[in-house]
């Protein structure tokens, strides 16, 4: 599909997720605060290979995303992740970037490499350490004007669209457009948190998560990589941003972006650190290896819209991916939409007429957090697992993207009855 009014997309033939894994998501300045995004990616990549039962030697392409470069070796990030995951040195690595949609874009890129015949198996993922986002000085080599040293907070810059307004203000624009009240935003946030707590307490996330410890990644011919977590931390496997919600306390919080706005710290996505990875493979490879896939990638779509209403990005992309696949929303049993902001999700819900009982059934980013480059991969992994658990045939994972874009992936559970 190539339509500048609707977006761009494609239906796939015989492309699957073999499996995947993610790290726990650490809260801002929390347990993972000093772990580089490269190391987080290595943890996720190694675990994804193990859970997929795919040997590192069988990987043909390594494709990773990282939005806020927050370590000295960030330029080498996808290459280092591949090497320290045990992928042969002769296999190339690629970095992709579509801001909040990057975790989806790596899966699309892997599927395209396979479709083009450039690979049969791709290791794909995203990683982010938002805590380590630097305070940067651009142009320091050329000196500073008197009294103007020129430093910027790159974490804030990641949340600010200088062509329009900060991301949170786009959610306020949506709240005004659809008449979304503060109480409604808080109610949705509480639901997200309650669902995430229930999923955590039931052990649901444990199956997609790798427990982290201080370690040394060692590969013959490479320098060892030492990873240090806080001394008292062992088998870290907790999404730290999840915490019980109190409606009365939530109601007392001041709006963050506008004086009379609806968005607060409690009903916006958490700023967290973490990584996720999946193995994307051709069906022939899986059959040869007698491996059971996690899900089939049916189609993908990307779209763009007015940046002042950035959060509505899932609307055109979901509509387009359904059109490409020849399905309707009634055919979709589960949906994951990244909860950048409560009002942002609620605007999408109203525009699409979504049944909330089918959306983010294990909670979303308001509870778990939104590690920019990792989110799309995590959503795809969680969705495919939920589809199997609930015997759902079709599911969609989607997100809005900074600057006014949207992205959606449609998956099929080939085991559904």
Secondary structure, DSSP 8 states (H G I E B T S, - for coil): -EETTTEEEEE-SSEEEEEEEEE--EETTSTTTTS-HHHHHHHHHHHHHHHHT--GGG--EEEEE-SS--STTGGGHHHHHHHHTT--TTS-EEEE--GGGHHHHHHHHHHHHHHTTS-SEEEEEEEEESTT--EEETTGGG--BTTB--EEEHHHHHTB-TTS-BHHHHHHHHHHHHT--HHHHHHHHHHHHHHHHHHHHTTGGGGGEE-B--EEE--TTS--EEE---TT--SB---TT-----HHHHHHS--SSSTT-S--SSSB---EEEEEEEEEEEHHHHHHHT---SEEEEEEEEEE--GGGGGGHHHHHHHHHHHHHT--GGG--EEEE--SBHHHHHHHHHHHT--GGGB-TT--HHHH---TTTHHHHHHHHHHHHHHHTT-SEEEEEEEETTTEEEEEEEE-TT--
